[in-house]
Amino acid sequence: MSEELNTAARYRQHAEELRVIAADKTALSNREILQSLAADYERMAETMENIDKSNKAVRDSSISN
């Protein structure tokens, strides 16, 4: 697994942990903040996955040339 995919997996784990914590929070503002942070981690994970795909495409194109 690439470094980017490892990082994406860690980000997704952090997002899940934040969602679990948010579910236990009774204050709406705290819950919303934690859910927003979780969404940020999900977006960062998607970015890392896209970087991995781009890196693979570059490697594949350089191998075929």
Helices and strands as residue ranges (DSSP letters): H 3-24, H 28-64
